[in-house]
Amino acid sequence: MNDIVTVQEAVTAFADWNEPTDAELAAIESEMPLILADVDLIDAQIIAMDHTPNEVDARRVRRALARVLTEWRILANRTADEATGGAA
């Protein structure tokens, strides 16, 4: 009979320890520009697929892709700087 739990206990069983730590939240926050750039790229790609692509759609996708690559570079450089102890 010890295996019987209420619905409330089953739904919130992991609520106390399953929250992100401050370090995890900080990591997510530092990646937020890249996440937003990825969302913009997906939006641009969806718009381009929604109808016959034209030059404006192609430019929108290229700009969004360039922004994603820029944010990847910034994040990679920031991570490398943190790993080596900062910039020279």
Residue pairs with C-beta under 8 A, 6 or more apart in sequence:
5 13
20 28
30 75
30 78
31 75
33 71
33 74
33 75
34 68
34 71
34 72
34 75
37 64
37 67
37 68
37 70
37 71
38 68
40 64
40 67
40 68
41 61
41 64
41 65
41 67
41 68
43 64
44 57
44 60
44 61
44 63
44 64
45 61
45 64
47 57
47 60
48 57
48 58
48 60
48 61
81 87
